[in-house]
């Protein structure tokens, strides 16, 4: 796929993923999913994505405050996969930002949460050794995108000076649970 097409797909996906500025099991892999580990040391994130990702930073609103979110994502199998990171200037707002991300993601698909779990996300030191875990809230939600049934599996985790959201979203018939699991369970944070 051409890079410009991927960028347009990511931007379209992010319009649903991020808020507007004004307001590891690999058993399920198929050839359509070209899984690769990507590292973003500036954001302190390592994740598996099913294709070559595009990246962008945009201004969003979290809990009524404008912040910059850096997003990395790609599309595969009819679904969009994206991870977004916001650096905090005030760590005391971390829980409010996480709640705002979660609520906005569900609103973006006019959806409702159908399940919620807590998933431990590994935190690695600079040498790659496990240092800690951070609890992520992972939701599954059903709703609509462009008047068609949609499904979203999204996680939200905070650690240190950042909050992270990681999202698989697409038409309800295209979101593959096994592929989503590869993505969701691959997220690691680095210090």
N, CA and C atoms as an extended XYZ file, in Angstrom:
573
Properties=species:S:1:pos:R:3:atomname:S:1:resname:S:1:resid:I:1 pbc="F F F"
N         0.837       -1.183        0.000 N   UNK     1
C         0.000        0.000        0.000 CA  UNK     1
C         0.878        1.240        0.000 C   UNK     1
N         0.404        2.246       -0.674 N   UNK     2
C         1.158        3.479       -0.701 CA  UNK     2
C         1.083        4.159        0.658 C   UNK     2
N         2.170        4.842        1.006 N   UNK     3
C         2.259        5.538        2.287 CA  UNK     3
C         1.144        6.583        2.424 C   UNK     3
N         0.829        7.305        1.328 N   UNK     4
C        -0.214        8.335        1.420 CA  UNK     4
C        -1.573        7.709        1.727 C   UNK     4
N        -1.842        6.516        1.163 N   UNK     5
C        -3.096        5.834        1.459 CA  UNK     5
C        -3.152        5.456        2.937 C   UNK     5
N        -2.034        4.907        3.449 N   UNK     6
C        -1.999        4.532        4.872 CA  UNK     6
C        -2.206        5.754        5.753 C   UNK     6
N        -1.596        6.858        5.374 N   UNK     7
C        -1.748        8.072        6.171 CA  UNK     7
C        -3.209        8.529        6.169 C   UNK     7
N        -3.869        8.483        5.005 N   UNK     8
C        -5.283        8.858        4.948 CA  UNK     8
C        -6.122        7.927        5.802 C   UNK     8
N        -5.844        6.602        5.752 N   UNK     9
C        -6.578        5.633        6.567 CA  UNK     9
C        -6.367        5.912        8.048 C   UNK     9
N        -5.097        6.207        8.409 N   UNK    10
C        -4.808        6.497        9.807 CA  UNK    10
C        -5.534        7.761       10.238 C   UNK    10
N        -5.500        8.791        9.409 N   UNK    11
C        -6.189       10.033        9.768 CA  UNK    11
C        -7.681        9.803        9.933 C   UNK    11
N        -8.267        9.003        9.037 N   UNK    12
C        -9.693        8.698        9.167 CA  UNK    12
C        -9.949        7.933       10.450 C   UNK    12
N        -9.069        6.993       10.751 N   UNK    13
C        -9.208        6.213       11.980 CA  UNK    13
C        -9.059        7.112       13.203 C   UNK    13
N        -8.088        8.009       13.150 N   UNK    14
C        -7.831        8.862       14.300 CA  UNK    14
C        -8.958        9.849       14.540 C   UNK    14
N        -9.665       10.190       13.480 N   UNK    15
C       -10.819       11.069       13.678 CA  UNK    15
C       -11.808       10.411       14.620 C   UNK    15
N       -11.890        9.104       14.566 N   UNK    16
C       -12.765        8.370       15.481 CA  UNK    16
C       -12.065        8.062       16.786 C   UNK    16
N       -10.740        7.888       16.750 N   UNK    17
C        -9.995        7.476       17.937 CA  UNK    17
C        -9.746        8.636       18.876 C   UNK    17
N        -9.277        9.759       18.352 N   UNK    18
C        -8.916       10.896       19.191 CA  UNK    18
C       -10.068       11.882       19.240 C   UNK    18
N       -10.107       12.657       20.300 N   UNK    19
C       -11.165       13.638       20.444 CA  UNK    19
C       -10.876       14.862       19.595 C   UNK    19
N       -11.898       15.523       19.082 N   UNK    20
C       -11.671       16.747       18.329 CA  UNK    20
C       -11.098       17.833       19.222 C   UNK    20
N       -10.271       18.697       18.628 N   UNK    21
C        -9.607       19.748       19.402 CA  UNK    21
C       -10.602       20.710       20.030 C   UNK    21
N       -11.717       20.889       19.427 N   UNK    22
C       -12.703       21.814       20.003 CA  UNK    22
C       -13.453       21.158       21.154 C   UNK    22
N       -13.766       20.510       21.292 N   UNK    23
C       -14.615       19.989       22.371 CA  UNK    23
C       -13.821       19.394       23.521 C   UNK    23
N         2.138      -13.354       24.704 N   UNK    24
C         1.740      -12.826       23.475 CA  UNK    24
C         1.411      -13.998       22.596 C   UNK    24
N         0.192      -14.038       22.214 N   UNK    25
C        -0.157      -15.241       21.459 CA  UNK    25
C        -0.288      -14.860       20.001 C   UNK    25
N         0.468      -15.507       19.128 N   UNK    26
C         0.438      -15.226       17.722 CA  UNK    26
C        -0.292      -16.311       16.942 C   UNK    26
N        -0.979      -17.183       17.625 N   UNK    27
C        -1.610      -18.312       16.961 CA  UNK    27
C        -2.684      -17.890       15.972 C   UNK    27
N        -3.274      -16.733       16.139 N   UNK    28
C        -4.348      -16.304       15.259 CA  UNK    28
C        -3.870      -15.578       14.023 C   UNK    28
N        -2.565      -15.451       13.804 N   UNK    29
C        -2.047      -14.659       12.703 CA  UNK    29
C        -2.384      -15.261       11.349 C   UNK    29
N        -2.681      -14.389       10.388 N   UNK    30
C        -2.926      -14.792        9.021 CA  UNK    30
C        -2.008      -13.964        8.136 C   UNK    30
N        -1.826      -14.369        6.864 N   UNK    31
C        -0.945      -13.608        5.980 CA  UNK    31
C        -1.361      -12.147        5.806 C   UNK    31
N        -2.643      -11.850        5.983 N   UNK    32
C        -3.123      -10.477        5.846 CA  UNK    32
C        -2.522       -9.561        6.924 C   UNK    32
N        -2.121      -10.152        8.027 N   UNK    33
C        -1.559       -9.388        9.139 CA  UNK    33
C        -0.046       -9.588        9.146 C   UNK    33
N         0.669       -8.536        8.807 N   UNK    34
C         2.131       -8.575        8.764 CA  UNK    34
C         2.659       -8.002       10.080 C   UNK    34
N         2.573       -8.800       11.152 N   UNK    35
C         2.919       -8.320       12.490 CA  UNK    35
C         4.392       -7.969       12.579 C   UNK    35
N         4.657       -6.844       13.238 N   UNK    36
C         6.024       -6.384       13.487 CA  UNK    36
C         6.054       -5.608       14.797 C   UNK    36
N         7.149       -5.760       15.502 N   UNK    37
C         7.319       -4.989       16.730 CA  UNK    37
C         7.832       -3.606       16.357 C   UNK    37
N         7.161       -2.588       16.883 N   UNK    38
C         7.608       -1.215       16.667 CA  UNK    38
C         7.887       -0.580       18.026 C   UNK    38
N         8.941        0.208       18.038 N   UNK    39
C         9.392        0.867       19.268 CA  UNK    39
C         9.334        2.373       19.083 C   UNK    39
N         8.778        3.032       20.064 N   UNK    40
C         8.707        4.481       20.064 CA  UNK    40
C         9.329        4.973       21.366 C   UNK    40
N        10.666        5.076       21.397 N   UNK    41
C        11.328        5.454       22.659 CA  UNK    41
C        10.922        6.834       23.166 C   UNK    41
N        10.583        7.756       22.239 N   UNK    42
C        10.171        9.103       22.676 CA  UNK    42
C         8.886        9.054       23.486 C   UNK    42
N         7.999        8.104       23.152 N   UNK    43
C         6.740        7.961       23.875 CA  UNK    43
C         6.801        6.860       24.923 C   UNK    43
N         7.880        6.099       24.959 N   UNK    44
C         8.002        5.033       25.948 CA  UNK    44
C         7.063        3.872       25.694 C   UNK    44
N         6.897        3.487       24.407 N   UNK    45
C         5.953        2.438       24.035 CA  UNK    45
C         6.612        1.459       23.074 C   UNK    45
N         6.342        0.175       23.294 N   UNK    46
C         6.682       -0.890       22.349 CA  UNK    46
C         5.384       -1.650       22.097 C   UNK    46
N         5.094       -1.944       20.829 N   UNK    47
C         3.837       -2.615       20.496 CA  UNK    47
C         3.997       -3.376       19.191 C   UNK    47
N         3.194       -4.406       19.011 N   UNK    48
C         3.121       -5.132       17.743 CA  UNK    48
C         2.010       -4.498       16.913 C   UNK    48
N         2.325       -4.176       15.650 N   UNK    49
C         1.329       -3.642       14.730 CA  UNK    49
C         1.316       -4.518       13.472 C   UNK    49
N         0.137       -4.682       12.848 N   UNK    50
C         0.005       -5.598       11.717 CA  UNK    50
C         0.326       -4.971       10.368 C   UNK    50
N         1.318       -4.117       10.311 N   UNK    51
C         1.722       -3.463        9.078 CA  UNK    51
C         2.592       -2.274        9.410 C   UNK    51
N         3.125       -1.641        8.379 N   UNK    52
C         3.986       -0.477        8.585 CA  UNK    52
C         3.133        0.700        9.052 C   UNK    52
N         3.415        1.225       10.246 N   UNK    53
C         2.554        2.276       10.794 CA  UNK    53
C         2.866        3.666       10.241 C   UNK    53
N         1.858        4.496       10.272 N   UNK    54
C         1.988        5.928       10.037 CA  UNK    54
C         1.891        6.600       11.402 C   UNK    54
N         2.447        7.794       11.524 N   UNK    55
C         2.448        8.508       12.802 CA  UNK    55
C         2.027        9.951       12.596 C   UNK    55
N         1.413       10.511       13.617 N   UNK    56
C         1.089       11.924       13.610 CA  UNK    56
C         0.868       12.394       15.032 C   UNK    56
N         0.994       13.699       15.207 N   UNK    57
C         0.688       14.330       16.495 CA  UNK    57
C        -0.384       15.361       16.242 C   UNK    57
N        -1.407       15.359       17.098 N   UNK    58
C        -2.461       16.354       16.952 CA  UNK    58
C        -2.918       16.822       18.325 C   UNK    58
N        -3.494       18.004       18.334 N   UNK    59
C        -4.012       18.604       19.555 CA  UNK    59
C        -5.412       18.056       19.793 C   UNK    59
N        -5.649       17.544       21.002 N   UNK    60
C        -6.972       17.049       21.396 CA  UNK    60
C        -7.341       17.690       22.725 C   UNK    60
N        -8.523       17.384       23.198 N   UNK    61
C        -8.970       17.874       24.494 CA  UNK    61
C        -9.211       16.678       25.408 C   UNK    61
N        -8.581       16.701       26.572 N   UNK    62
C        -8.803       15.672       27.589 CA  UNK    62
C        -9.232       16.352       28.867 C   UNK    62
N       -10.390       15.970       29.363 N   UNK    63
C       -10.921       16.550       30.591 CA  UNK    63
C       -10.938       18.077       30.498 C   UNK    63
N       -11.279       18.578       29.283 N   UNK    64
C       -11.387       20.018       29.073 CA  UNK    64
C       -10.073       20.744       28.878 C   UNK    64
N        -8.976       20.023       28.808 N   UNK    65
C        -7.663       20.643       28.664 CA  UNK    65
C        -7.034       20.244       27.330 C   UNK    65
N        -6.525       21.218       26.555 N   UNK    66
C        -5.865       20.870       25.296 CA  UNK    66
C        -4.506       20.216       25.568 C   UNK    66
N        -4.263       19.091       24.890 N   UNK    67
C        -2.993       18.360       25.026 CA  UNK    67
C        -2.610       17.826       23.647 C   UNK    67
N        -1.336       17.499       23.476 N   UNK    68
C        -0.875       16.886       22.236 CA  UNK    68
C        -0.850       15.378       22.400 C   UNK    68
N        -1.463       14.674       21.435 N   UNK    69
C        -1.430       13.219       21.419 CA  UNK    69
C        -0.647       12.776       20.195 C   UNK    69
N         0.333       11.902       20.407 N   UNK    70
C         1.074       11.301       19.301 CA  UNK    70
C         0.493        9.931       19.049 C   UNK    70
N         0.087        9.691       17.787 N   UNK    71
C        -0.565        8.448       17.400 CA  UNK    71
C         0.300        7.698       16.402 C   UNK    71
N         0.280        6.374       16.522 N   UNK    72
C         0.943        5.487       15.579 CA  UNK    72
C        -0.070        4.411       15.235 C   UNK    72
N        -0.292        4.156       13.952 N   UNK    73
C        -1.286        3.155       13.616 CA  UNK    73
C        -1.224        2.677       12.197 C   UNK    73
N        -1.993        1.635       11.949 N   UNK    74
C        -2.081        1.017       10.633 CA  UNK    74
C        -3.417        0.300       10.519 C   UNK    74
N        -3.699       -0.195        9.331 N   UNK    75
C        -4.931       -0.936        9.094 CA  UNK    75
C        -4.592       -2.318        8.549 C   UNK    75
N        -5.388       -3.301        8.938 N   UNK    76
C        -5.242       -4.669        8.425 CA  UNK    76
C        -6.553       -5.401        8.645 C   UNK    76
N        -6.908       -6.258        7.713 N   UNK    77
C        -8.105       -7.078        7.874 CA  UNK    77
C        -9.383       -6.296        8.052 C   UNK    77
N        -9.434       -5.074        7.531 N   UNK    78
C       -10.632       -4.252        7.666 CA  UNK    78
C       -10.728       -3.481        8.964 C   UNK    78
N        -9.727       -3.623        9.856 N   UNK    79
C        -9.729       -2.926       11.145 CA  UNK    79
C        -8.554       -1.954       11.222 C   UNK    79
N        -8.704       -0.962       12.069 N   UNK    80
C        -7.629       -0.010       12.346 CA  UNK    80
C        -7.022       -0.324       13.700 C   UNK    80
N        -5.710       -0.264       13.774 N   UNK    81
C        -4.948       -0.514       14.994 CA  UNK    81
C        -4.149        0.745       15.281 C   UNK    81
N        -4.301        1.317       16.469 N   UNK    82
C        -3.593        2.554       16.793 CA  UNK    82
C        -3.231        2.599       18.270 C   UNK    82
N        -2.102        3.244       18.539 N   UNK    83
C        -1.682        3.508       19.917 CA  UNK    83
C        -1.413        5.005       20.001 C   UNK    83
N        -1.933        5.640       21.050 N   UNK    84
C        -1.763        7.074       21.239 CA  UNK    84
C        -1.185        7.363       22.605 C   UNK    84
N        -0.294        8.354       22.652 N   UNK    85
C         0.391        8.705       23.896 CA  UNK    85
C         0.262       10.203       24.146 C   UNK    85
N        -0.094       10.539       25.376 N   UNK    86
C        -0.115       11.927       25.830 CA  UNK    86
C         0.862       12.036       26.989 C   UNK    86
N         1.791       12.980       26.889 N   UNK    87
C         2.719       13.263       27.988 CA  UNK    87
C         2.045       14.234       28.945 C   UNK    87
N         2.182       13.955       30.227 N   UNK    88
C         1.528       14.760       31.255 CA  UNK    88
C         2.444       15.864       31.760 C   UNK    88
N         1.876       17.035       31.960 N   UNK    89
C         2.601       18.086       32.663 CA  UNK    89
C         2.222       18.076       34.139 C   UNK    89
N         1.070       17.472       34.431 N   UNK    90
C         0.576       17.369       35.803 CA  UNK    90
C         0.115       15.926       36.029 C   UNK    90
N         0.938       15.133       36.698 N   UNK    91
C         0.628       13.710       36.901 CA  UNK    91
C        -0.630       13.484       37.724 C   UNK    91
N        -1.045       14.474       38.487 N   UNK    92
C        -2.255       14.308       39.296 CA  UNK    92
C        -3.510       14.205       38.416 C   UNK    92
N        -3.401       14.557       37.139 N   UNK    93
C        -4.547       14.495       36.218 CA  UNK    93
C        -4.619       13.162       35.468 C   UNK    93
N        -3.677       12.255       35.735 N   UNK    94
C        -3.596       11.006       34.973 CA  UNK    94
C        -4.919       10.237       34.959 C   UNK    94
N        -5.515       10.006       36.113 N   UNK    95
C        -6.764        9.229       36.162 CA  UNK    95
C        -7.907        9.945       35.437 C   UNK    95
N        -7.974       11.270       35.537 N   UNK    96
C        -9.006       12.023       34.828 CA  UNK    96
C        -8.820       11.916       33.319 C   UNK    96
N        -7.571       11.982       32.852 N   UNK    97
C        -7.296       11.847       31.423 CA  UNK    97
C        -7.677       10.461       30.918 C   UNK    97
N        -7.340        9.428       31.680 N   UNK    98
C        -7.678        8.067       31.277 CA  UNK    98
C        -9.196        7.885       31.182 C   UNK    98
N        -9.912        8.411       32.152 N   UNK    99
C       -11.381        8.322       32.132 CA  UNK    99
C       -11.949        9.092       30.944 C   UNK    99
N       -11.372       10.254       30.647 N   UNK   100
C       -11.843       11.055       29.518 CA  UNK   100
C       -11.586       10.339       28.196 C   UNK   100
N       -10.416        9.718       28.055 N   UNK   101
C       -10.110        8.950       26.840 CA  UNK   101
C       -11.134        7.833       26.641 C   UNK   101
N       -11.372        7.097       27.692 N   UNK   102
C       -12.286        5.955       27.623 CA  UNK   102
C       -13.696        6.396       27.240 C   UNK   102
N       -14.192        7.424       27.919 N   UNK   103
C       -15.550        7.900       27.642 CA  UNK   103
C       -15.668        8.418       26.208 C   UNK   103
N       -14.675        9.162       25.746 N   UNK   104
C       -14.732        9.723       24.400 CA  UNK   104
C       -14.666        8.626       23.344 C   UNK   104
N       -13.857        7.614       23.557 N   UNK   105
C       -13.761        6.529       22.581 CA  UNK   105
C       -15.117        5.842       22.401 C   UNK   105
N       -15.813        5.600       23.490 N   UNK   106
C       -17.129        4.957       23.410 CA  UNK   106
C       -18.129        5.894       22.729 C   UNK   106
N       -18.077        7.194       23.069 N   UNK   107
C       -18.967        8.174       22.423 CA  UNK   107
C       -18.700        8.255       20.924 C   UNK   107
N       -17.437        8.133       20.516 N   UNK   108
C       -17.089        8.265       19.097 CA  UNK   108
C       -17.767        7.226       18.222 C   UNK   108
N       -18.131        6.087       18.797 N   UNK   109
C       -18.852        5.078       18.013 CA  UNK   109
C       -20.315        4.976       18.471 C   UNK   109
N       -20.764        5.969       19.229 N   UNK   110
C       -22.129        5.955       19.770 CA  UNK   110
C       -22.404        4.583       20.362 C   UNK   110
N       -21.445        4.129       21.158 N   UNK   111
C       -21.490        2.747       21.613 CA  UNK   111
C       -21.791        2.547       23.069 C   UNK   111
N       -21.685        1.281       23.439 N   UNK   112
C       -21.815        0.892       24.838 CA  UNK   112
C       -20.776       -0.186       25.104 C   UNK   112
N       -20.225       -0.132       26.291 N   UNK   113
C       -19.238       -1.139       26.687 CA  UNK   113
C       -19.946       -2.469       26.928 C   UNK   113
N       -19.363       -3.537       26.384 N   UNK   114
C       -19.941       -4.862       26.579 CA  UNK   114
C       -19.084       -5.720       27.503 C   UNK   114
N       -17.826       -5.323       27.723 N   UNK   115
C       -16.991       -6.019       28.702 CA  UNK   115
C       -15.836       -5.114       29.116 C   UNK   115
N       -15.335       -5.372       30.314 N   UNK   116
C       -14.206       -4.621       30.866 CA  UNK   116
C       -13.321       -5.606       31.617 C   UNK   116
N       -12.023       -5.556       31.346 N   UNK   117
C       -11.068       -6.364       32.107 CA  UNK   117
C        -9.880       -5.486       32.485 C   UNK   117
N        -9.113       -5.943       33.452 N   UNK   118
C        -7.852       -5.305       33.789 CA  UNK   118
C        -6.737       -6.203       33.299 C   UNK   118
N        -5.787       -5.594       32.584 N   UNK   119
C        -4.670       -6.328       31.995 CA  UNK   119
C        -3.371       -5.724       32.497 C   UNK   119
N        -2.457       -6.533       33.055 N   UNK   120
C        -1.169       -5.966       33.468 CA  UNK   120
C        -0.292       -5.692       32.250 C   UNK   120
N         0.215       -4.475       32.137 N   UNK   121
C         1.116       -4.088       31.058 CA  UNK   121
C         2.525       -4.025       31.640 C   UNK   121
N         3.431       -4.725       31.000 N   UNK   122
C         4.802       -4.775       31.487 CA  UNK   122
C         5.491       -3.422       31.291 C   UNK   122
N         6.252       -2.999       32.310 N   UNK   123
C         7.062       -1.791       32.240 CA  UNK   123
C         8.519       -2.240       32.247 C   UNK   123
N         9.271       -1.820       31.227 N   UNK   124
C        10.660       -2.226       31.066 CA  UNK   124
C        11.604       -1.078       31.391 C   UNK   124
N        12.776       -1.421       31.910 N   UNK   125
C        13.796       -0.390       32.122 CA  UNK   125
C        14.524       -0.139       30.798 C   UNK   125
N        15.519        0.738       30.817 N   UNK   126
C        16.230        1.118       29.590 CA  UNK   126
C        16.966       -0.043       28.933 C   UNK   126
N        17.311       -1.053       29.705 N   UNK   127
C        18.004       -2.222       29.162 CA  UNK   127
C        17.033       -3.302       28.684 C   UNK   127
N        15.745       -3.101       28.871 N   UNK   128
C        14.754       -4.058       28.423 CA  UNK   128
C        14.344       -5.078       29.472 C   UNK   128
N        14.831       -4.929       30.698 N   UNK   129
C        14.457       -5.846       31.774 CA  UNK   129
C        13.131       -5.402       32.403 C   UNK   129
N        12.335       -6.378       32.795 N   UNK   130
C        11.060       -6.073       33.439 CA  UNK   130
C        11.305       -5.361       34.759 C   UNK   130
N        10.650       -4.235       34.911 N   UNK   131
C        10.819       -3.450       36.127 CA  UNK   131
C         9.550       -3.427       36.966 C   UNK   131
N         8.401       -3.445       36.291 N   UNK   132
C         7.143       -3.260       36.997 CA  UNK   132
C         6.012       -3.668       36.049 C   UNK   132
N         4.780       -3.542       36.525 N   UNK   133
C         3.609       -3.635       35.652 CA  UNK   133
C         2.701       -2.457       35.974 C   UNK   133
N         1.912       -2.081       34.998 N   UNK   134
C         0.927       -1.016       35.173 CA  UNK   134
C        -0.425       -1.602       34.753 C   UNK   134
N        -1.476       -1.371       35.545 N   UNK   135
C        -2.788       -1.938       35.190 CA  UNK   135
C        -3.453       -1.145       34.067 C   UNK   135
N        -3.828       -1.852       33.013 N   UNK   136
C        -4.581       -1.243       31.915 CA  UNK   136
C        -6.033       -1.680       32.018 C   UNK   136
N        -6.924       -0.770       31.756 N   UNK   137
C        -8.342       -1.097       31.630 CA  UNK   137
C        -8.601       -1.352       30.154 C   UNK   137
N        -9.082       -2.559       29.832 N   UNK   138
C        -9.363       -2.920       28.442 CA  UNK   138
C       -10.867       -3.131       28.305 C   UNK   138
N       -11.448       -2.399       27.372 N   UNK   139
C       -12.892       -2.490       27.151 CA  UNK   139
C       -13.180       -3.052       25.764 C   UNK   139
N       -14.343       -3.616       25.662 N   UNK   140
C       -14.901       -4.012       24.366 CA  UNK   140
C       -16.198       -3.226       24.261 C   UNK   140
N       -16.417       -2.593       23.118 N   UNK   141
C       -17.627       -1.795       22.941 CA  UNK   141
C       -18.189       -2.019       21.548 C   UNK   141
N       -19.503       -2.013       21.465 N   UNK   142
C       -20.206       -2.107       20.194 CA  UNK   142
C       -20.942       -0.806       19.952 C   UNK   142
N       -20.939       -0.374       18.705 N   UNK   143
C       -21.608        0.866       18.342 CA  UNK   143
C       -21.747        0.952       16.841 C   UNK   143
N       -21.612        2.162       16.311 N   UNK   144
C       -21.728        2.358       14.867 CA  UNK   144
C       -20.657        3.321       14.379 C   UNK   144
N       -20.233        3.086       13.137 N   UNK   145
C       -19.373        4.014       12.399 CA  UNK   145
C       -20.022        4.169       11.041 C   UNK   145
N       -20.353        5.406       10.680 N   UNK   146
C       -21.046        5.684        9.414 CA  UNK   146
C       -22.297        4.835        9.264 C   UNK   146
N       -23.088        4.769       10.270 N   UNK   147
C       -24.360        4.029       10.332 CA  UNK   147
C       -24.237        2.525       10.131 C   UNK   147
N       -23.033        1.977       10.282 N   UNK   148
C       -22.842        0.530       10.173 CA  UNK   148
C       -22.372       -0.005       11.525 C   UNK   148
N       -22.739       -1.243       11.876 N   UNK   149
C       -22.296       -1.819       13.149 CA  UNK   149
C       -20.767       -1.834       13.248 C   UNK   149
N       -20.271       -1.392       14.390 N   UNK   150
C       -18.826       -1.310       14.621 CA  UNK   150
C       -18.468       -1.953       15.946 C   UNK   150
N       -17.232       -2.362       16.033 N   UNK   151
C       -16.715       -2.937       17.279 CA  UNK   151
C       -15.387       -2.264       17.595 C   UNK   151
N       -15.137       -2.105       18.892 N   UNK   152
C       -13.893       -1.516       19.346 CA  UNK   152
C       -13.388       -2.306       20.542 C   UNK   152
N       -12.098       -2.580       20.535 N   UNK   153
C       -11.410       -3.127       21.702 CA  UNK   153
C       -10.339       -2.103       22.014 C   UNK   153
N       -10.407       -1.504       23.200 N   UNK   154
C        -9.518       -0.398       23.536 CA  UNK   154
C        -8.985       -0.547       24.953 C   UNK   154
N        -7.719       -0.189       25.113 N   UNK   155
C        -7.092       -0.224       26.426 CA  UNK   155
C        -6.575        1.147       26.809 C   UNK   155
N        -6.514        1.382       28.107 N   UNK   156
C        -6.086        2.672       28.636 CA  UNK   156
C        -5.184        2.418       29.830 C   UNK   156
N        -3.980        2.985       29.798 N   UNK   157
C        -3.021        2.759       30.867 CA  UNK   157
C        -2.217        4.029       31.105 C   UNK   157
N        -1.900        4.274       32.355 N   UNK   158
C        -1.067        5.409       32.711 CA  UNK   158
C         0.150        4.931       33.477 C   UNK   158
N         1.274        5.582       33.222 N   UNK   159
C         2.498        5.261       33.961 CA  UNK   159
C         3.437        6.456       33.857 C   UNK   159
N         4.006        6.842       34.979 N   UNK   160
C         4.940        7.965       34.969 CA  UNK   160
C         4.275        9.214       34.448 C   UNK   160
N         4.905        9.821       33.440 N   UNK   161
C         4.409       11.095       32.920 CA  UNK   161
C         3.592       10.928       31.641 C   UNK   161
N         2.915        9.776       31.476 N   UNK   162
C         2.145        9.584       30.253 CA  UNK   162
C         0.882        8.764       30.470 C   UNK   162
N        -0.065        8.974       29.571 N   UNK   163
C        -1.244        8.121       29.458 CA  UNK   163
C        -1.241        7.574       28.036 C   UNK   163
N        -1.674        6.321       27.919 N   UNK   164
C        -1.609        5.623       26.633 CA  UNK   164
C        -2.967        4.991       26.360 C   UNK   164
N        -3.436        5.124       25.114 N   UNK   165
C        -4.610        4.378       24.679 CA  UNK   165
C        -4.173        3.515       23.496 C   UNK   165
N        -4.692        2.288       23.452 N   UNK   166
C        -4.388        1.390       22.346 CA  UNK   166
C        -5.699        0.786       21.895 C   UNK   166
N        -5.958        0.874       20.578 N   UNK   167
C        -7.304        0.660       20.066 CA  UNK   167
C        -7.299       -0.179       18.797 C   UNK   167
N        -8.223       -1.129       18.737 N   UNK   168
C        -8.565       -1.845       17.507 CA  UNK   168
C       -10.015       -1.497       17.230 C   UNK   168
N       -10.294       -1.017       16.020 N   UNK   169
C       -11.649       -0.586       15.719 CA  UNK   169
C       -11.951       -0.832       14.246 C   UNK   169
N       -13.198       -1.211       13.985 N   UNK   170
C       -13.620       -1.397       12.612 CA  UNK   170
C       -15.038       -1.912       12.551 C   UNK   170
N       -15.478       -2.279       11.347 N   UNK   171
C       -16.802       -2.891       11.220 CA  UNK   171
C       -16.885       -4.119       12.132 C   UNK   171
N       -18.029       -4.323       12.729 N   UNK   172
C       -18.195       -5.408       13.706 CA  UNK   172
C       -17.784       -6.755       13.137 C   UNK   172
N       -18.016       -6.978       11.855 N   UNK   173
C       -17.676       -8.272       11.252 CA  UNK   173
C       -16.186       -8.402       10.944 C   UNK   173
N       -15.437       -7.294       10.974 N   UNK   174
C       -14.023       -7.325       10.607 CA  UNK   174
C       -13.062       -7.365       11.793 C   UNK   174
N       -13.512       -6.986       12.979 N   UNK   175
C       -12.610       -6.982       14.133 CA  UNK   175
C       -12.408       -8.425       14.575 C   UNK   175
N       -11.209       -8.937       14.325 N   UNK   176
C       -10.855      -10.318       14.621 CA  UNK   176
C       -10.324      -10.401       16.055 C   UNK   176
N       -10.985      -11.171       16.898 N   UNK   177
C       -10.594      -11.258       18.311 CA  UNK   177
C        -9.169      -11.765       18.493 C   UNK   177
N        -8.751      -12.757       17.707 N   UNK   178
C        -7.393      -13.294       17.846 CA  UNK   178
C        -6.348      -12.255       17.469 C   UNK   178
N        -6.585      -11.523       16.388 N   UNK   179
C        -5.630      -10.499       15.964 CA  UNK   179
C        -5.627       -9.329       16.954 C   UNK   179
N        -6.790       -8.960       17.456 N   UNK   180
C        -6.859       -7.896       18.458 CA  UNK   180
C        -6.083       -8.291       19.704 C   UNK   180
N        -6.160       -9.560       20.073 N   UNK   181
C        -5.445      -10.049       21.254 CA  UNK   181
C        -3.930       -9.919       21.079 C   UNK   181
N        -3.435      -10.231       19.867 N   UNK   182
C        -1.999      -10.069       19.597 CA  UNK   182
C        -1.586       -8.631       19.884 C   UNK   182
N        -2.346       -7.687       19.351 N   UNK   183
C        -2.045       -6.267       19.515 CA  UNK   183
C        -2.146       -5.836       20.983 C   UNK   183
N        -3.267       -6.112       21.602 N   UNK   184
C        -3.522       -5.646       22.980 CA  UNK   184
C        -2.496       -6.231       23.951 C   UNK   184
N        -2.209       -7.515       23.827 N   UNK   185
C        -1.284       -8.141       24.776 CA  UNK   185
C         0.173       -7.823       24.496 C   UNK   185
N         0.478       -7.206       23.356 N   UNK   186
C         1.865       -6.900       23.028 CA  UNK   186
C         2.362       -5.590       23.632 C   UNK   186
N         1.454       -4.721       24.058 N   UNK   187
C         1.865       -3.400       24.538 CA  UNK   187
C         2.792       -3.516       25.738 C   UNK   187
N         3.918       -2.815       25.673 N   UNK   188
C         4.826       -2.678       26.797 CA  UNK   188
C         5.217       -1.207       26.907 C   UNK   188
N         5.446       -0.779       28.111 N   UNK   189
C         5.896        0.588       28.371 CA  UNK   189
C         7.369        0.556       28.731 C   UNK   189
N         8.087        1.609       28.366 N   UNK   190
C         9.506        1.699       28.717 CA  UNK   190
C         9.750        2.973       29.502 C   UNK   190
N        10.778        2.903       30.317 N   UNK   191
C        11.116        4.089       31.125 CA  UNK   191
C        12.227        4.876       30.476 C   UNK   191
